[in-house]
Amino acid sequence: MYADSEEGRMYAARDAGATAGRAARQKQIDLAASAGAGILGAGVSVLLDTWLHGAAVPLVVIGAALHGWGMLARHQAERRAGAALPHWSLALYWSCWIALLALGGYLVLR
């Protein structure tokens, strides 16, 4: 009914802005959940330090592989969907890849 009118364009623009806002909010929620899981894992590993010491490298490798796969799959899905990603999200994505590469280098060279 409104599709070709000024009012229709106004509603479409408002809805697009709301969708972008929800996407940014979802990214914040995902980041908080992931960061919380990481911090929780770090805390548990400190509590179980002596018991888990021998499993440290395999756990790091498995965790890094799963995390890297999840990041890549999500990033590709968002790009295919044409999602407008916030700048901070892209910065975290690439920063995380750099950190994973640095961690891999550390494990190889230690």
Backbone hydrogen bonds in HBPLUS format (Angstrom, degrees):
<---DONOR---> <-ACCEPTOR-->    atom                        ^
c    i                          cat <-CA-CA->   ^        H-A-AA   ^      H-
h    n   atom  resd res      DA  || num        DHA   H-A  angle D-A-AA Bond
n    s   type  num  typ     dist DA aas  dist angle  dist       angle   num
A0005-SER N   A0002-TYR O   2.90 MM   3  5.25 162.3  1.93 121.1 127.0     1
A0009-ARG N   A0005-SER O   3.09 MM   4  6.43 154.6  2.16 146.9 153.1     2
A0010-MET N   A0006-GLU O   2.93 MM   4  6.17 149.3  2.03 145.0 154.1     3
A0011-TYR N   A0007-GLU O   2.97 MM   4  6.28 159.2  2.02 150.7 155.1     4
A0012-ALA N   A0008-GLY O   2.98 MM   4  6.18 157.3  2.03 145.5 152.2     5
A0013-ALA N   A0009-ARG O   2.93 MM   4  6.11 157.9  1.98 146.3 151.8     6
A0014-ARG N   A0010-MET O   2.94 MM   4  6.17 157.8  1.99 148.0 154.5     7
A0015-ASP N   A0011-TYR O   2.88 MM   4  6.06 161.2  1.92 150.7 155.6     8
A0016-ALA N   A0012-ALA O   2.95 MM   4  6.14 153.1  2.02 145.1 152.5     9
A0017-GLY N   A0013-ALA O   2.99 MM   4  6.22 156.1  2.05 146.6 152.8    10
A0018-ALA N   A0014-ARG O   2.95 MM   4  6.22 151.2  2.03 146.3 154.6    11
A0019-THR N   A0015-ASP O   2.92 MM   4  6.14 152.8  1.99 145.2 152.5    12
A0020-ALA N   A0016-ALA O   3.00 MM   4  6.26 158.8  2.04 148.0 153.2    13
A0021-GLY N   A0017-GLY O   2.94 MM   4  6.13 152.6  2.02 142.5 150.5    14
A0022-ARG N   A0018-ALA O   2.91 MM   4  6.18 151.7  1.99 146.6 153.8    15
A0023-ALA N   A0019-THR O   2.96 MM   4  6.22 154.0  2.03 147.2 154.5    16
A0024-ALA N   A0020-ALA O   2.98 MM   4  6.24 159.5  2.03 148.9 153.8    17
A0025-ARG N   A0021-GLY O   2.98 MM   4  6.16 156.2  2.04 143.8 150.7    18
A0026-GLN N   A0022-ARG O   2.85 MM   4  6.06 154.3  1.91 147.2 154.1    19
A0027-LYS N   A0023-ALA O   3.00 MM   4  6.28 151.2  2.08 145.5 153.1    20
A0028-GLN N   A0024-ALA O   3.05 MM   4  6.38 152.8  2.13 146.0 153.0    21
A0029-ILE N   A0025-ARG O   2.96 MM   4  6.27 154.5  2.03 148.9 156.0    22
A0030-ASP N   A0026-GLN O   2.86 MM   4  6.10 162.6  1.89 151.4 156.0    23
A0031-LEU N   A0027-LYS O   2.87 MM   4  6.06 157.1  1.93 147.9 154.4    24
A0032-ALA N   A0028-GLN O   2.94 MM   4  6.16 160.3  1.98 147.8 152.8    25
A0033-ALA N   A0029-ILE O   2.94 MM   4  6.17 161.9  1.98 152.7 157.6    26
A0034-SER N   A0030-ASP O   2.90 MM   4  6.07 164.5  1.93 150.8 155.3    27
A0035-ALA N   A0031-LEU O   2.83 MM   4  5.93 166.1  1.85 152.4 156.9    28
A0036-GLY N   A0032-ALA O   2.89 MM   4  5.92 157.8  1.94 143.5 150.3    29
A0037-ALA N   A0033-ALA O   2.95 MM   4  6.17 155.8  2.01 145.4 151.9    30
A0038-GLY N   A0034-SER O   2.93 MM   4  6.17 157.3  1.98 149.0 155.4    31
A0039-ILE N   A0035-ALA O   2.89 MM   4  6.11 163.5  1.92 154.6 158.6    32
A0040-LEU N   A0036-GLY O   2.86 MM   4  5.96 159.7  1.90 147.0 153.4    33
A0041-GLY N   A0037-ALA O   2.87 MM   4  6.03 158.8  1.91 145.5 151.5    34
A0042-ALA N   A0038-GLY O   2.92 MM   4  6.17 152.4  1.99 144.8 152.5    35
A0043-GLY N   A0039-ILE O   2.91 MM   4  6.17 159.0  1.96 149.6 155.2    36
A0044-VAL N   A0040-LEU O   2.90 MM   4  6.18 162.1  1.94 155.3 159.9    37
A0045-SER N   A0041-GLY O   2.92 MM   4  6.07 156.9  1.98 145.5 152.2    38
A0046-VAL N   A0042-ALA O   3.03 MM   4  6.29 147.9  2.14 145.2 153.4    39
A0047-LEU N   A0043-GLY O   3.04 MM   4  6.33 156.0  2.10 146.9 153.5    40
A0048-LEU N   A0044-VAL O   2.96 MM   4  6.18 144.4  2.09 147.0 156.7    41
A0049-ASP N   A0046-VAL O   3.40 MM   3  4.94 159.8  2.44 106.0 103.5    42
A0052-LEU N   A0048-LEU O   2.90 MM   4  5.95 155.8  1.96 166.8 174.8    43
A0053-HIS N   A0049-ASP O   3.06 MM   4  5.76 118.1  2.45 145.4 158.0    44
A0055-ALA N   A0052-LEU O   2.87 MM   3  5.35 142.8  2.01 117.5 129.0    45
A0056-ALA N   A0053-HIS O   3.34 MM   3  5.45 168.3  2.36 110.1 112.0    46
A0059-LEU N   A0055-ALA O   2.99 MM   4  6.02 161.1  2.02 156.3 162.4    47
A0060-VAL N   A0056-ALA O   2.93 MM   4  6.12 157.1  1.99 152.8 159.4    48
A0061-VAL N   A0057-VAL O   2.92 MM   4  6.13 165.3  1.94 159.0 162.7    49
A0062-ILE N   A0058-PRO O   2.90 MM   4  6.04 170.4  1.91 153.2 156.0    50
A0063-GLY N   A0059-LEU O   2.89 MM   4  5.90 164.3  1.91 146.2 151.5    51
A0064-ALA N   A0060-VAL O   2.84 MM   4  5.90 159.3  1.88 147.0 153.1    52
A0065-ALA N   A0061-VAL O   2.93 MM   4  6.07 158.0  1.98 147.6 153.8    53
A0066-LEU N   A0062-ILE O   2.96 MM   4  6.17 167.2  1.98 154.8 157.9    54
A0067-HIS N   A0063-GLY O   2.90 MM   4  5.98 162.5  1.93 147.5 153.2    55
A0068-GLY N   A0064-ALA O   2.82 MM   4  5.87 162.3  1.85 146.5 152.0    56
A0069-TRP N   A0065-ALA O   2.94 MM   4  6.08 161.6  1.98 147.9 153.0    57
A0070-GLY N   A0066-LEU O   2.91 MM   4  6.09 163.8  1.94 149.3 154.2    58
A0071-MET N   A0067-HIS O   2.87 MM   4  6.09 161.3  1.91 153.2 158.2    59
A0072-LEU N   A0068-GLY O   2.97 MM   4  6.09 168.4  1.99 150.0 153.5    60
A0073-ALA N   A0069-TRP O   2.88 MM   4  6.00 170.0  1.89 155.9 158.9    61
A0074-ARG N   A0070-GLY O   3.00 MM   4  6.02 162.4  2.03 145.8 151.0    62
A0075-HIS N   A0071-MET O   2.91 MM   4  6.00 163.6  1.94 151.3 156.5    63
A0076-GLN N   A0072-LEU O   2.92 MM   4  6.09 163.3  1.95 152.8 157.2    64
A0077-ALA N   A0073-ALA O   2.98 MM   4  6.13 157.2  2.03 144.8 151.2    65
A0078-GLU N   A0074-ARG O   2.91 MM   4  6.13 159.2  1.95 152.3 157.6    66
A0079-ARG N   A0075-HIS O   3.00 MM   4  6.22 154.9  2.07 146.3 153.2    67
A0080-ARG N   A0076-GLN O   2.92 MM   4  6.14 159.7  1.96 150.0 155.3    68
A0081-ALA N   A0077-ALA O   2.99 MM   4  6.15 147.9  2.10 142.2 151.0    69
A0083-ALA N   A0078-GLU O   2.99 MM   5  5.32 160.1  2.03 162.5 159.3    70
A0082-GLY N   A0079-ARG O   3.03 MM   3  4.99 150.0  2.12  98.5 108.0    71
A0089-SER N   A0086-PRO O   3.00 MM   3  5.29 128.8  2.27 103.8 117.3    72
A0090-LEU N   A0086-PRO O   3.29 MM   4  6.76 154.9  2.35 153.7 159.6    73
A0091-ALA N   A0087-HIS O   2.96 MM   4  6.22 158.1  2.01 151.3 158.1    74
A0092-LEU N   A0088-TRP O   2.96 MM   4  6.12 156.5  2.01 143.2 148.9    75
A0093-TYR N   A0089-SER O   2.95 MM   4  6.15 153.9  2.02 144.1 151.8    76
A0094-TRP N   A0090-LEU O   3.05 MM   4  6.32 169.9  2.06 155.8 155.7    77
A0095-SER N   A0091-ALA O   2.90 MM   4  5.97 153.8  1.97 144.8 153.3    78
A0096-CYS N   A0092-LEU O   2.86 MM   4  5.89 152.2  1.94 145.3 152.0    79
A0097-TRP N   A0093-TYR O   3.20 MM   4  6.55 152.2  2.29 142.7 149.7    80
A0098-ILE N   A0094-TRP O   3.06 MM   4  6.31 156.2  2.11 146.0 152.2    81
A0099-ALA N   A0095-SER O   2.91 MM   4  6.19 157.1  1.97 147.1 153.5    82
A0100-LEU N   A0096-CYS O   2.86 MM   4  6.12 155.1  1.92 149.8 156.6    83
A0101-LEU N   A0097-TRP O   2.95 MM   4  6.18 157.1  2.01 147.3 153.3    84
A0102-ALA N   A0098-ILE O   2.91 MM   4  6.16 156.4  1.97 148.5 155.4    85
A0103-LEU N   A0099-ALA O   2.88 MM   4  6.08 156.2  1.94 147.1 153.7    86
A0104-GLY N   A0100-LEU O   2.90 MM   4  6.12 156.0  1.95 145.3 152.0    87
A0105-GLY N   A0101-LEU O   2.90 MM   4  6.16 157.5  1.95 148.5 154.5    88
A0106-TYR N   A0102-ALA O   2.92 MM   4  6.16 154.3  1.98 146.7 153.8    89
A0107-LEU N   A0103-LEU O   2.95 MM   4  6.24 160.0  1.99 151.0 155.8    90
A0108-VAL N   A0104-GLY O   3.04 MM   4  6.27 151.5  2.13 147.6 155.1    91
A0109-LEU N   A0105-GLY O   2.96 MM   4  6.08 159.5  2.01 151.0 156.4    92
A0110-ARG N   A0106-TYR O   2.95 MM   4  5.81 131.7  2.19 148.8 157.6    93
